[in-house]
Amino acid sequence: MTMTTKKIIQEKLQNLTEEQLNQVYTMIETLESEENTTKKPSLMTELQKISIDAPEDFSVQLAARFGREVGED
């Protein structure tokens, strides 16, 4: 019979003292906080942070500067 890791841990926890349980809890909290801090933001999240402070016709100005015609389609 195969036991899952979670079940094995639950059985082991029953035999621990209160102090040992506190140590286990601290370790779990540390693992969770490490996991949360190591998650890298997605590309979309990073792109959403970009803010461009430019005039409304900025792309038209750039096109004109580079000699491209801009039509009003």
KEKOLLUM-553971 format. One record per atom (N, C-alpha, C): atom name; x, y, z; chain. Coordinates in Angstrom, 1 decimal, always signed. Last residue first. Example, Ala and Ser with C-alpha at 12.3 -4.5 7.8 and 13.67 -1.06 7.14 Angstrom:
<atoms>
<atom><atom>N</atom><x>+12.8</x><y>-2.2</y><z>+7.1</z><chain>A</chain></atom>
<atom><atom>CA</atom><x>+13.7</x><y>-1.1</y><z>+7.1</z><chain>A</chain></atom>
<atom><atom>C</atom><x>+12.9</x><y>+0.0</y><z>+7.9</z><chain>A</chain></atom>
<atom><atom>N</atom><x>+13.2</x><y>-5.7</y><z>+7.8</z><chain>A</chain></atom>
<atom><atom>CA</atom><x>+12.3</x><y>-4.5</y><z>+7.8</z><chain>A</chain></atom>
<atom><atom>C</atom><x>+13.2</x><y>-3.3</y><z>+7.8</z><chain>A</chain></atom>
</atoms>
This chain:
<atoms>
<atom><atom>N</atom><x>-6.7</x><y>+56.3</y><z>-41.9</z><chain>A</chain></atom>
<atom><atom>CA</atom><x>-7.5</x><y>+55.2</y><z>-42.3</z><chain>A</chain></atom>
<atom><atom>C</atom><x>-8.5</x><y>+54.8</y><z>-41.2</z><chain>A</chain></atom>
<atom><atom>N</atom><x>-5.0</x><y>+58.7</y><z>-42.7</z><chain>A</chain></atom>
<atom><atom>CA</atom><x>-6.1</x><y>+58.6</y><z>-41.7</z><chain>A</chain></atom>
<atom><atom>C</atom><x>-7.0</x><y>+57.5</y><z>-42.1</z><chain>A</chain></atom>
<atom><atom>N</atom><x>-1.5</x><y>+57.9</y><z>-43.1</z><chain>A</chain></atom>
<atom><atom>CA</atom><x>-2.8</x><y>+58.2</y><z>-43.6</z><chain>A</chain></atom>
<atom><atom>C</atom><x>-3.9</x><y>+58.1</y><z>-42.5</z><chain>A</chain></atom>
<atom><atom>N</atom><x>+1.6</x><y>+59.2</y><z>-43.1</z><chain>A</chain></atom>
<atom><atom>CA</atom><x>+0.6</x><y>+58.6</y><z>-42.2</z><chain>A</chain></atom>
<atom><atom>C</atom><x>-0.7</x><y>+58.9</y><z>-42.8</z><chain>A</chain></atom>
<atom><atom>N</atom><x>+4.8</x><y>+58.5</y><z>-44.6</z><chain>A</chain></atom>
<atom><atom>CA</atom><x>+3.5</x><y>+59.2</y><z>-44.6</z><chain>A</chain></atom>
<atom><atom>C</atom><x>+2.5</x><y>+58.4</y><z>-43.7</z><chain>A</chain></atom>
<atom><atom>N</atom><x>+7.9</x><y>+58.9</y><z>-43.1</z><chain>A</chain></atom>
<atom><atom>CA</atom><x>+6.9</x><y>+58.0</y><z>-43.5</z><chain>A</chain></atom>
<atom><atom>C</atom><x>+5.6</x><y>+58.8</y><z>-43.6</z><chain>A</chain></atom>
<atom><atom>N</atom><x>+10.2</x><y>+60.2</y><z>-42.1</z><chain>A</chain></atom>
<atom><atom>CA</atom><x>+9.9</x><y>+60.3</y><z>-43.5</z><chain>A</chain></atom>
<atom><atom>C</atom><x>+8.8</x><y>+59.4</y><z>-44.0</z><chain>A</chain></atom>
<atom><atom>N</atom><x>+10.6</x><y>+60.2</y><z>-39.5</z><chain>A</chain></atom>
<atom><atom>CA</atom><x>+11.3</x><y>+59.2</y><z>-40.2</z><chain>A</chain></atom>
<atom><atom>C</atom><x>+10.9</x><y>+59.2</y><z>-41.7</z><chain>A</chain></atom>
<atom><atom>N</atom><x>+8.9</x><y>+62.2</y><z>-38.7</z><chain>A</chain></atom>
<atom><atom>CA</atom><x>+10.3</x><y>+62.4</y><z>-38.5</z><chain>A</chain></atom>
<atom><atom>C</atom><x>+11.1</x><y>+61.4</y><z>-39.3</z><chain>A</chain></atom>
<atom><atom>N</atom><x>+6.4</x><y>+61.0</y><z>-39.2</z><chain>A</chain></atom>
<atom><atom>CA</atom><x>+6.8</x><y>+62.1</y><z>-40.0</z><chain>A</chain></atom>
<atom><atom>C</atom><x>+8.3</x><y>+62.4</y><z>-39.9</z><chain>A</chain></atom>
<atom><atom>N</atom><x>+6.5</x><y>+59.0</y><z>-37.2</z><chain>A</chain></atom>
<atom><atom>CA</atom><x>+6.4</x><y>+58.6</y><z>-38.6</z><chain>A</chain></atom>
<atom><atom>C</atom><x>+6.9</x><y>+59.8</y><z>-39.5</z><chain>A</chain></atom>
<atom><atom>N</atom><x>+6.5</x><y>+60.7</y><z>-34.9</z><chain>A</chain></atom>
<atom><atom>CA</atom><x>+7.6</x><y>+59.8</y><z>-35.2</z><chain>A</chain></atom>
<atom><atom>C</atom><x>+7.6</x><y>+59.4</y><z>-36.6</z><chain>A</chain></atom>
<atom><atom>N</atom><x>+4.0</x><y>+61.9</y><z>-35.2</z><chain>A</chain></atom>
<atom><atom>CA</atom><x>+5.2</x><y>+62.7</y><z>-35.2</z><chain>A</chain></atom>
<atom><atom>C</atom><x>+6.4</x><y>+61.9</y><z>-35.5</z><chain>A</chain></atom>
<atom><atom>N</atom><x>+2.4</x><y>+59.6</y><z>-34.9</z><chain>A</chain></atom>
<atom><atom>CA</atom><x>+2.3</x><y>+60.4</y><z>-36.2</z><chain>A</chain></atom>
<atom><atom>C</atom><x>+3.6</x><y>+61.3</y><z>-36.3</z><chain>A</chain></atom>
<atom><atom>N</atom><x>+2.9</x><y>+58.9</y><z>-32.3</z><chain>A</chain></atom>
<atom><atom>CA</atom><x>+3.2</x><y>+58.0</y><z>-33.4</z><chain>A</chain></atom>
<atom><atom>C</atom><x>+3.3</x><y>+58.7</y><z>-34.7</z><chain>A</chain></atom>
<atom><atom>N</atom><x>+1.8</x><y>+61.2</y><z>-30.9</z><chain>A</chain></atom>
<atom><atom>CA</atom><x>+3.2</x><y>+60.8</y><z>-30.8</z><chain>A</chain></atom>
<atom><atom>C</atom><x>+3.7</x><y>+59.9</y><z>-32.0</z><chain>A</chain></atom>
<atom><atom>N</atom><x>-0.6</x><y>+62.5</y><z>-30.5</z><chain>A</chain></atom>
<atom><atom>CA</atom><x>-0.1</x><y>+62.2</y><z>-31.9</z><chain>A</chain></atom>
<atom><atom>C</atom><x>+1.3</x><y>+61.8</y><z>-32.0</z><chain>A</chain></atom>
<atom><atom>N</atom><x>-0.7</x><y>+63.0</y><z>-27.8</z><chain>A</chain></atom>
<atom><atom>CA</atom><x>-1.6</x><y>+62.1</y><z>-28.4</z><chain>A</chain></atom>
<atom><atom>C</atom><x>-1.2</x><y>+61.6</y><z>-29.8</z><chain>A</chain></atom>
<atom><atom>N</atom><x>+2.6</x><y>+63.0</y><z>-26.3</z><chain>A</chain></atom>
<atom><atom>CA</atom><x>+1.5</x><y>+63.6</y><z>-26.9</z><chain>A</chain></atom>
<atom><atom>C</atom><x>+0.6</x><y>+62.6</y><z>-27.6</z><chain>A</chain></atom>
<atom><atom>N</atom><x>+3.5</x><y>+60.9</y><z>-23.4</z><chain>A</chain></atom>
<atom><atom>CA</atom><x>+3.7</x><y>+61.5</y><z>-24.7</z><chain>A</chain></atom>
<atom><atom>C</atom><x>+2.5</x><y>+62.1</y><z>-25.3</z><chain>A</chain></atom>
<atom><atom>N</atom><x>+4.5</x><y>+58.8</y><z>-21.3</z><chain>A</chain></atom>
<atom><atom>CA</atom><x>+4.0</x><y>+60.2</y><z>-21.2</z><chain>A</chain></atom>
<atom><atom>C</atom><x>+4.4</x><y>+60.9</y><z>-22.5</z><chain>A</chain></atom>
<atom><atom>N</atom><x>+3.7</x><y>+55.5</y><z>-20.8</z><chain>A</chain></atom>
<atom><atom>CA</atom><x>+4.3</x><y>+56.4</y><z>-21.7</z><chain>A</chain></atom>
<atom><atom>C</atom><x>+3.7</x><y>+57.8</y><z>-21.6</z><chain>A</chain></atom>
<atom><atom>N</atom><x>+4.4</x><y>+53.0</y><z>-18.6</z><chain>A</chain></atom>
<atom><atom>CA</atom><x>+3.5</x><y>+54.1</y><z>-18.8</z><chain>A</chain></atom>
<atom><atom>C</atom><x>+4.3</x><y>+55.1</y><z>-19.7</z><chain>A</chain></atom>
<atom><atom>N</atom><x>+4.3</x><y>+49.7</y><z>-17.6</z><chain>A</chain></atom>
<atom><atom>CA</atom><x>+4.9</x><y>+50.7</y><z>-18.5</z><chain>A</chain></atom>
<atom><atom>C</atom><x>+3.9</x><y>+51.8</y><z>-18.7</z><chain>A</chain></atom>
<atom><atom>N</atom><x>+3.0</x><y>+47.7</y><z>-16.3</z><chain>A</chain></atom>
<atom><atom>CA</atom><x>+3.6</x><y>+48.7</y><z>-15.5</z><chain>A</chain></atom>
<atom><atom>C</atom><x>+4.1</x><y>+49.9</y><z>-16.3</z><chain>A</chain></atom>
<atom><atom>N</atom><x>+2.3</x><y>+45.8</y><z>-18.1</z><chain>A</chain></atom>
<atom><atom>CA</atom><x>+1.2</x><y>+46.7</y><z>-17.6</z><chain>A</chain></atom>
<atom><atom>C</atom><x>+1.8</x><y>+47.8</y><z>-16.8</z><chain>A</chain></atom>
<atom><atom>N</atom><x>+4.6</x><y>+44.4</y><z>-18.4</z><chain>A</chain></atom>
<atom><atom>CA</atom><x>+4.2</x><y>+45.3</y><z>-19.5</z><chain>A</chain></atom>
<atom><atom>C</atom><x>+3.1</x><y>+46.3</y><z>-19.0</z><chain>A</chain></atom>
<atom><atom>N</atom><x>+4.5</x><y>+42.8</y><z>-16.1</z><chain>A</chain></atom>
<atom><atom>CA</atom><x>+5.6</x><y>+43.8</y><z>-16.2</z><chain>A</chain></atom>
<atom><atom>C</atom><x>+5.2</x><y>+44.8</y><z>-17.3</z><chain>A</chain></atom>
<atom><atom>N</atom><x>+2.3</x><y>+41.3</y><z>-16.6</z><chain>A</chain></atom>
<atom><atom>CA</atom><x>+2.3</x><y>+42.1</y><z>-15.4</z><chain>A</chain></atom>
<atom><atom>C</atom><x>+3.4</x><y>+43.2</y><z>-15.6</z><chain>A</chain></atom>
<atom><atom>N</atom><x>+3.3</x><y>+39.9</y><z>-18.9</z><chain>A</chain></atom>
<atom><atom>CA</atom><x>+2.1</x><y>+40.8</y><z>-19.0</z><chain>A</chain></atom>
<atom><atom>C</atom><x>+2.0</x><y>+41.8</y><z>-17.8</z><chain>A</chain></atom>
<atom><atom>N</atom><x>+5.3</x><y>+38.4</y><z>-17.8</z><chain>A</chain></atom>
<atom><atom>CA</atom><x>+5.6</x><y>+39.4</y><z>-18.8</z><chain>A</chain></atom>
<atom><atom>C</atom><x>+4.5</x><y>+40.4</y><z>-18.9</z><chain>A</chain></atom>
<atom><atom>N</atom><x>+4.8</x><y>+37.8</y><z>-14.3</z><chain>A</chain></atom>
<atom><atom>CA</atom><x>+4.6</x><y>+37.5</y><z>-15.7</z><chain>A</chain></atom>
<atom><atom>C</atom><x>+5.0</x><y>+38.7</y><z>-16.6</z><chain>A</chain></atom>
<atom><atom>N</atom><x>+7.3</x><y>+37.8</y><z>-11.7</z><chain>A</chain></atom>
<atom><atom>CA</atom><x>+6.1</x><y>+38.4</y><z>-12.3</z><chain>A</chain></atom>
<atom><atom>C</atom><x>+6.0</x><y>+38.0</y><z>-13.8</z><chain>A</chain></atom>
<atom><atom>N</atom><x>+8.4</x><y>+34.9</y><z>-10.1</z><chain>A</chain></atom>
<atom><atom>CA</atom><x>+8.7</x><y>+36.0</y><z>-11.0</z><chain>A</chain></atom>
<atom><atom>C</atom><x>+7.4</x><y>+36.5</y><z>-11.7</z><chain>A</chain></atom>
<atom><atom>N</atom><x>+8.5</x><y>+33.9</y><z>-6.8</z><chain>A</chain></atom>
<atom><atom>CA</atom><x>+7.7</x><y>+33.9</y><z>-8.0</z><chain>A</chain></atom>
<atom><atom>C</atom><x>+8.0</x><y>+35.1</y><z>-8.9</z><chain>A</chain></atom>
<atom><atom>N</atom><x>+9.9</x><y>+34.3</y><z>-4.5</z><chain>A</chain></atom>
<atom><atom>CA</atom><x>+10.7</x><y>+33.8</y><z>-5.7</z><chain>A</chain></atom>
<atom><atom>C</atom><x>+9.8</x><y>+33.8</y><z>-7.0</z><chain>A</chain></atom>
<atom><atom>N</atom><x>+8.0</x><y>+35.0</y><z>-2.6</z><chain>A</chain></atom>
<atom><atom>CA</atom><x>+9.0</x><y>+36.0</y><z>-3.0</z><chain>A</chain></atom>
<atom><atom>C</atom><x>+9.8</x><y>+35.6</y><z>-4.2</z><chain>A</chain></atom>
<atom><atom>N</atom><x>+6.6</x><y>+32.6</y><z>-2.3</z><chain>A</chain></atom>
<atom><atom>CA</atom><x>+5.9</x><y>+33.8</y><z>-2.7</z><chain>A</chain></atom>
<atom><atom>C</atom><x>+6.9</x><y>+34.9</y><z>-3.2</z><chain>A</chain></atom>
<atom><atom>N</atom><x>+8.5</x><y>+30.8</y><z>-1.3</z><chain>A</chain></atom>
<atom><atom>CA</atom><x>+7.8</x><y>+30.6</y><z>-2.6</z><chain>A</chain></atom>
<atom><atom>C</atom><x>+7.2</x><y>+31.8</y><z>-3.1</z><chain>A</chain></atom>
<atom><atom>N</atom><x>+9.2</x><y>+32.0</y><z>+1.1</z><chain>A</chain></atom>
<atom><atom>CA</atom><x>+10.2</x><y>+31.9</y><z>+0.0</z><chain>A</chain></atom>
<atom><atom>C</atom><x>+9.5</x><y>+31.7</y><z>-1.3</z><chain>A</chain></atom>
<atom><atom>N</atom><x>+6.7</x><y>+31.7</y><z>+2.4</z><chain>A</chain></atom>
<atom><atom>CA</atom><x>+7.2</x><y>+33.0</y><z>+2.1</z><chain>A</chain></atom>
<atom><atom>C</atom><x>+8.3</x><y>+33.0</y><z>+1.1</z><chain>A</chain></atom>
<atom><atom>N</atom><x>+6.7</x><y>+28.9</y><z>+2.6</z><chain>A</chain></atom>
<atom><atom>CA</atom><x>+5.6</x><y>+29.6</y><z>+1.9</z><chain>A</chain></atom>
<atom><atom>C</atom><x>+6.1</x><y>+31.0</y><z>+1.5</z><chain>A</chain></atom>
<atom><atom>N</atom><x>+8.9</x><y>+28.3</y><z>+4.2</z><chain>A</chain></atom>
<atom><atom>CA</atom><x>+8.8</x><y>+27.8</y><z>+2.9</z><chain>A</chain></atom>
<atom><atom>C</atom><x>+7.8</x><y>+28.5</y><z>+2.0</z><chain>A</chain></atom>
<atom><atom>N</atom><x>+8.2</x><y>+29.7</y><z>+6.6</z><chain>A</chain></atom>
<atom><atom>CA</atom><x>+9.4</x><y>+30.1</y><z>+5.8</z><chain>A</chain></atom>
<atom><atom>C</atom><x>+9.3</x><y>+29.6</y><z>+4.4</z><chain>A</chain></atom>
<atom><atom>N</atom><x>+6.0</x><y>+28.1</y><z>+7.3</z><chain>A</chain></atom>
<atom><atom>CA</atom><x>+5.8</x><y>+29.6</y><z>+7.0</z><chain>A</chain></atom>
<atom><atom>C</atom><x>+7.0</x><y>+30.1</y><z>+6.2</z><chain>A</chain></atom>
<atom><atom>N</atom><x>+7.3</x><y>+25.7</y><z>+7.8</z><chain>A</chain></atom>
<atom><atom>CA</atom><x>+6.3</x><y>+25.8</y><z>+6.8</z><chain>A</chain></atom>
<atom><atom>C</atom><x>+6.1</x><y>+27.2</y><z>+6.3</z><chain>A</chain></atom>
<atom><atom>N</atom><x>+8.9</x><y>+26.4</y><z>+10.0</z><chain>A</chain></atom>
<atom><atom>CA</atom><x>+9.5</x><y>+26.0</y><z>+8.7</z><chain>A</chain></atom>
<atom><atom>C</atom><x>+8.5</x><y>+26.1</y><z>+7.6</z><chain>A</chain></atom>
<atom><atom>N</atom><x>+6.9</x><y>+27.0</y><z>+11.9</z><chain>A</chain></atom>
<atom><atom>CA</atom><x>+7.8</x><y>+28.0</y><z>+11.4</z><chain>A</chain></atom>
<atom><atom>C</atom><x>+8.5</x><y>+27.7</y><z>+10.1</z><chain>A</chain></atom>
<atom><atom>N</atom><x>+5.8</x><y>+24.4</y><z>+12.2</z><chain>A</chain></atom>
<atom><atom>CA</atom><x>+5.0</x><y>+25.5</y><z>+11.6</z><chain>A</chain></atom>
<atom><atom>C</atom><x>+5.9</x><y>+26.7</y><z>+11.1</z><chain>A</chain></atom>
<atom><atom>N</atom><x>+8.0</x><y>+23.1</y><z>+13.3</z><chain>A</chain></atom>
<atom><atom>CA</atom><x>+7.5</x><y>+22.7</y><z>+12.0</z><chain>A</chain></atom>
<atom><atom>C</atom><x>+6.7</x><y>+23.8</y><z>+11.4</z><chain>A</chain></atom>
<atom><atom>N</atom><x>+8.1</x><y>+24.5</y><z>+15.7</z><chain>A</chain></atom>
<atom><atom>CA</atom><x>+9.2</x><y>+24.5</y><z>+14.8</z><chain>A</chain></atom>
<atom><atom>C</atom><x>+8.8</x><y>+24.1</y><z>+13.4</z><chain>A</chain></atom>
<atom><atom>N</atom><x>+5.6</x><y>+23.7</y><z>+16.8</z><chain>A</chain></atom>
<atom><atom>CA</atom><x>+5.9</x><y>+25.1</y><z>+16.6</z><chain>A</chain></atom>
<atom><atom>C</atom><x>+7.1</x><y>+25.3</y><z>+15.6</z><chain>A</chain></atom>
<atom><atom>N</atom><x>+6.1</x><y>+21.0</y><z>+17.1</z><chain>A</chain></atom>
<atom><atom>CA</atom><x>+5.1</x><y>+21.4</y><z>+16.2</z><chain>A</chain></atom>
<atom><atom>C</atom><x>+5.2</x><y>+22.9</y><z>+15.8</z><chain>A</chain></atom>
<atom><atom>N</atom><x>+8.0</x><y>+21.1</y><z>+19.1</z><chain>A</chain></atom>
<atom><atom>CA</atom><x>+8.4</x><y>+20.6</y><z>+17.8</z><chain>A</chain></atom>
<atom><atom>C</atom><x>+7.4</x><y>+21.0</y><z>+16.7</z><chain>A</chain></atom>
<atom><atom>N</atom><x>+6.3</x><y>+22.0</y><z>+21.2</z><chain>A</chain></atom>
<atom><atom>CA</atom><x>+7.5</x><y>+22.8</y><z>+20.8</z><chain>A</chain></atom>
<atom><atom>C</atom><x>+8.0</x><y>+22.4</y><z>+19.4</z><chain>A</chain></atom>
<atom><atom>N</atom><x>+4.6</x><y>+19.9</y><z>+21.5</z><chain>A</chain></atom>
<atom><atom>CA</atom><x>+4.1</x><y>+21.2</y><z>+21.1</z><chain>A</chain></atom>
<atom><atom>C</atom><x>+5.2</x><y>+22.1</y><z>+20.6</z><chain>A</chain></atom>
<atom><atom>N</atom><x>+6.0</x><y>+16.9</y><z>+19.9</z><chain>A</chain></atom>
<atom><atom>CA</atom><x>+5.6</x><y>+17.7</y><z>+21.1</z><chain>A</chain></atom>
<atom><atom>C</atom><x>+5.1</x><y>+19.1</y><z>+20.6</z><chain>A</chain></atom>
<atom><atom>N</atom><x>+4.7</x><y>+14.5</y><z>+17.6</z><chain>A</chain></atom>
<atom><atom>CA</atom><x>+5.6</x><y>+15.6</y><z>+18.0</z><chain>A</chain></atom>
<atom><atom>C</atom><x>+5.0</x><y>+16.3</y><z>+19.2</z><chain>A</chain></atom>
<atom><atom>N</atom><x>+3.0</x><y>+12.6</y><z>+16.6</z><chain>A</chain></atom>
<atom><atom>CA</atom><x>+3.9</x><y>+12.1</y><z>+17.6</z><chain>A</chain></atom>
<atom><atom>C</atom><x>+4.8</x><y>+13.3</y><z>+18.1</z><chain>A</chain></atom>
<atom><atom>N</atom><x>+1.5</x><y>+13.8</y><z>+14.6</z><chain>A</chain></atom>
<atom><atom>CA</atom><x>+0.8</x><y>+13.3</y><z>+15.8</z><chain>A</chain></atom>
<atom><atom>C</atom><x>+1.7</x><y>+13.0</y><z>+16.9</z><chain>A</chain></atom>
<atom><atom>N</atom><x>+3.3</x><y>+14.1</y><z>+12.5</z><chain>A</chain></atom>
<atom><atom>CA</atom><x>+2.9</x><y>+15.2</y><z>+13.3</z><chain>A</chain></atom>
<atom><atom>C</atom><x>+2.3</x><y>+14.9</y><z>+14.6</z><chain>A</chain></atom>
<atom><atom>N</atom><x>+3.2</x><y>+11.6</y><z>+11.2</z><chain>A</chain></atom>
<atom><atom>CA</atom><x>+4.4</x><y>+12.0</y><z>+12.0</z><chain>A</chain></atom>
<atom><atom>C</atom><x>+4.1</x><y>+13.1</y><z>+12.9</z><chain>A</chain></atom>
<atom><atom>N</atom><x>+0.8</x><y>+11.7</y><z>+9.9</z><chain>A</chain></atom>
<atom><atom>CA</atom><x>+1.0</x><y>+10.7</y><z>+10.9</z><chain>A</chain></atom>
<atom><atom>C</atom><x>+2.2</x><y>+11.1</y><z>+11.8</z><chain>A</chain></atom>
<atom><atom>N</atom><x>+1.3</x><y>+13.9</y><z>+8.1</z><chain>A</chain></atom>
<atom><atom>CA</atom><x>+0.2</x><y>+14.0</y><z>+9.1</z><chain>A</chain></atom>
<atom><atom>C</atom><x>+0.4</x><y>+13.0</y><z>+10.3</z><chain>A</chain></atom>
<atom><atom>N</atom><x>+3.3</x><y>+12.7</y><z>+6.5</z><chain>A</chain></atom>
<atom><atom>CA</atom><x>+3.6</x><y>+13.9</y><z>+7.4</z><chain>A</chain></atom>
<atom><atom>C</atom><x>+2.5</x><y>+14.0</y><z>+8.5</z><chain>A</chain></atom>
<atom><atom>N</atom><x>+1.8</x><y>+10.7</y><z>+5.3</z><chain>A</chain></atom>
<atom><atom>CA</atom><x>+2.9</x><y>+10.3</y><z>+6.1</z><chain>A</chain></atom>
<atom><atom>C</atom><x>+3.3</x><y>+11.5</y><z>+7.1</z><chain>A</chain></atom>
<atom><atom>N</atom><x>-0.1</x><y>+12.3</y><z>+3.8</z><chain>A</chain></atom>
<atom><atom>CA</atom><x>-0.5</x><y>+11.4</y><z>+4.9</z><chain>A</chain></atom>
<atom><atom>C</atom><x>+0.6</x><y>+11.0</y><z>+5.8</z><chain>A</chain></atom>
<atom><atom>N</atom><x>+1.7</x><y>+13.6</y><z>+2.1</z><chain>A</chain></atom>
<atom><atom>CA</atom><x>+0.9</x><y>+14.4</y><z>+3.0</z><chain>A</chain></atom>
<atom><atom>C</atom><x>+0.4</x><y>+13.5</y><z>+4.1</z><chain>A</chain></atom>
<atom><atom>N</atom><x>+2.7</x><y>+11.5</y><z>+0.6</z><chain>A</chain></atom>
<atom><atom>CA</atom><x>+3.6</x><y>+12.3</y><z>+1.4</z><chain>A</chain></atom>
<atom><atom>C</atom><x>+2.8</x><y>+13.0</y><z>+2.5</z><chain>A</chain></atom>
<atom><atom>N</atom><x>+0.6</x><y>+8.6</y><z>+0.5</z><chain>A</chain></atom>
<atom><atom>CA</atom><x>+1.0</x><y>+9.9</y><z>+0.0</z><chain>A</chain></atom>
<atom><atom>C</atom><x>+1.9</x><y>+10.6</y><z>+1.0</z><chain>A</chain></atom>
<atom><atom>N</atom><x>+1.5</x><y>+5.2</y><z>+0.5</z><chain>A</chain></atom>
<atom><atom>CA</atom><x>+0.9</x><y>+6.4</y><z>+1.2</z><chain>A</chain></atom>
<atom><atom>C</atom><x>+1.5</x><y>+7.7</y><z>+0.6</z><chain>A</chain></atom>
<atom><atom>N</atom><x>+0.6</x><y>+2.2</y><z>-0.9</z><chain>A</chain></atom>
<atom><atom>CA</atom><x>+1.4</x><y>+3.4</y><z>-1.0</z><chain>A</chain></atom>
<atom><atom>C</atom><x>+0.7</x><y>+4.5</y><z>-0.3</z><chain>A</chain></atom>
<atom><atom>N</atom><x>+0.8</x><y>-1.2</y><z>+0.0</z><chain>A</chain></atom>
<atom><atom>CA</atom><x>+0.0</x><y>+0.0</y><z>+0.0</z><chain>A</chain></atom>
<atom><atom>C</atom><x>+0.9</x><y>+1.2</y><z>+0.0</z><chain>A</chain></atom>
</atoms>
